[in-house]
Amino acid sequence: MSHKPAVTVALFIFVSLVGFAEEPSEGLDVEIGLDREALPREVTAFEGEIRGLWRDGRIYIGGQPDESALKYLQDEGVTAVVNLSTPAEVDDRERIPFDEASVVAELGMDYVHIPLGGEEHPYSTEAVARFSSVLERHDGLVFLHCTVGWRASYMWSAYLISEHEFGINQGMARGKAMAISDLPIEGLLGQELEFAVAN
């Protein structure tokens, strides 16, 4: 009698995940204002343009906003904008025809640039720590974004896993509810992958 071996993937999500519980923890996380039992909700009614927008507790997560969208977020009470786009993306005036840092400052919000992508800006625990420090400084609403919300969704998942004791599957489920898609190999194999933790 033969058995199919479990498919295992070693996944690095910014942080070493050894020791994190796989079982979802319950209840309301007051610090970040989210219900651990409920997934992020998509925000569909807003002013301006944003390439995808979700809300999870006191955090908005999404893609690149235009100037009107930044004003909308400021009106909604956002006090800090965290941009994960690389410097090359930020400076590309064909794709982003305005200086986001200047617009955010003019609106009275804090602008934090934590670039992710490429060899010069690797995914790292330091990036998660910098994002965590933003949330410690701002107890109001925060907008976390990149170009399309993919990196922002990964950052949010990694932050919840490393800082709020979310299990890997629970944290990744929140990202998948936003901009992270299922791993392509899961579809090819017809089964979910079991995550192995590596140092």
C-alpha positions in Angstrom: 0.0 0.0 0.0 1.6 3.3 -1.1 1.1 6.7 0.5 1.6 10.0 -1.2 4.2 12.0 0.7 2.9 15.3 2.1 3.9 18.2 0.0 6.0 20.6 2.0 7.3 24.1 1.2 9.9 25.9 3.2 8.5 29.5 3.3 10.3 32.5 4.5 7.8 35.4 5.2 10.2 38.1 6.5 10.6 36.4 9.8 11.7 33.1 11.3 8.4 31.5 12.2 9.7 28.7 14.5 7.5 28.4 17.6 4.5 30.3 16.3 1.2 28.5 17.0 -0.7 27.0 14.1 -4.0 27.2 15.9 -5.8 30.5 15.4 -6.1 32.6 18.6 -9.5 34.0 19.4 -11.0 37.3 20.3 -10.5 41.0 19.7 -7.0 42.4 19.4 -7.5 45.8 20.9 -4.1 47.2 19.9 -4.8 46.9 16.2 -8.6 46.9 16.5 -9.4 43.7 14.6 -11.5 40.7 15.2 -9.3 37.6 14.8 -12.4 35.6 13.7 -13.2 38.0 10.8 -11.2 38.4 7.6 -10.3 41.8 6.2 -13.2 43.5 4.3 -12.8 45.0 0.9 -13.6 48.7 0.7 -15.4 49.5 -2.5 -16.8 53.0 -1.8 -14.1 55.6 -1.7 -13.0 58.8 -3.5 -10.2 58.8 -6.0 -8.3 55.7 -7.3 -6.6 53.0 -5.4 -5.6 49.7 -6.9 -7.5 47.6 -4.4 -8.4 48.6 -0.9 -9.1 46.5 2.2 -9.6 47.3 5.9 -8.5 45.1 8.8 -9.0 46.7 12.2 -7.5 50.1 12.1 -5.3 49.4 9.1 -6.2 50.1 5.5 -4.2 47.9 3.1 -4.0 48.5 -0.7 -2.3 49.4 -3.9 -1.1 52.8 -5.2 -3.4 55.7 -4.4 -3.9 58.8 -6.4 -4.0 62.3 -4.8 -7.7 62.2 -4.3 -7.6 58.9 -2.6 -5.0 60.2 -0.2 -7.3 63.1 0.6 -10.1 60.6 1.2 -8.0 58.6 3.6 -7.0 61.7 5.5 -10.7 62.6 5.8 -11.4 59.1 7.1 -8.9 59.7 9.9 -5.7 58.1 8.6 -2.7 59.6 10.3 0.1 57.7 8.7 0.9 56.3 5.2 3.4 53.5 4.8 4.7 52.9 1.3 6.4 49.7 0.5 7.2 50.5 -3.2 10.8 50.7 -4.2 12.5 54.0 -4.9 12.4 53.3 -8.7 8.6 52.8 -8.5 8.1 55.9 -6.3 10.1 58.0 -8.8 8.4 56.7 -11.9 6.3 59.8 -12.9 4.6 57.9 -15.8 3.0 55.6 -13.3 2.8 57.9 -10.3 2.5 61.5 -11.6 2.9 63.2 -8.2 5.3 63.3 -5.2 3.4 61.1 -2.7 5.6 62.1 0.3 4.9 65.8 -0.4 1.2 65.3 -0.8 1.0 63.2 2.4 2.9 65.8 4.3 0.6 68.6 3.0 -2.4 66.7 4.2 -0.8 66.5 7.7 -0.2 62.8 7.7 3.1 61.0 8.5 4.8 59.4 5.5 7.0 56.4 6.0 8.9 54.7 3.2 9.9 51.0 3.8 10.9 49.9 0.3 10.6 46.1 -0.4 11.8 44.4 -3.5 15.1 43.5 -5.2 18.5 42.9 -3.8 18.8 46.4 -2.4 15.5 46.2 -0.5 15.1 42.6 0.7 12.2 41.2 2.6 13.5 41.1 6.2 12.6 41.1 9.8 13.9 44.7 10.0 11.2 45.8 7.5 8.5 44.2 9.8 10.1 45.9 12.8 10.0 49.3 11.1 6.3 48.8 10.2 5.6 47.7 13.8 7.2 50.9 15.1 4.8 53.0 12.9 1.8 51.3 14.5 3.3 51.9 18.0 3.6 55.6 17.2 0.2 56.0 15.6 -2.8 54.7 17.6 -5.2 55.9 14.9 -5.8 54.6 11.3 -2.8 53.7 9.2 -2.7 53.1 5.4 -0.2 50.4 4.2 0.3 50.1 0.5 2.6 49.1 -2.4 1.7 49.2 -6.1 -1.1 46.6 -6.2 -1.4 45.5 -2.6 0.6 42.3 -2.9 3.6 43.3 -0.8 1.4 45.1 1.6 -0.7 42.0 2.1 2.4 40.0 2.8 3.7 42.6 5.2 0.4 42.7 7.1 0.4 38.9 7.4 4.0 38.7 8.5 3.4 41.5 11.1 0.4 39.6 12.6 2.4 36.3 12.7 5.5 37.8 14.3 3.9 40.4 16.5 0.4 39.2 17.4 0.8 35.4 17.7 -1.2 34.5 14.7 -0.6 31.0 13.4 1.0 30.9 9.9 -2.2 29.6 8.2 -4.3 32.2 10.1 -2.0 35.0 9.2 -1.7 33.9 5.5 -5.5 33.6 5.3 -5.8 37.3 5.9 -3.4 38.0 3.1 -5.2 35.7 0.8 -8.4 37.6 1.5 -6.7 40.7 0.1 -4.1 40.6 -2.7 -2.1 37.3 -2.1 -3.2 34.5 -4.4 -3.0 30.8 -3.7 0.4 29.4 -4.6 0.1 28.2 -8.2 1.5 24.8 -7.3 -1.4 24.2 -5.0 -3.7 24.4 -8.0 -1.5 22.1 -10.0 -1.3 19.5 -7.3 -5.0 19.9 -6.2 -4.1 20.3 -2.6 -3.1 22.9 0.0 0.5 23.0 1.0 1.8 22.2 4.4 4.2 25.0 5.5 7.5 23.9 6.9 9.3 26.4 9.0 13.0 27.0 8.4 15.5 29.1 10.2 
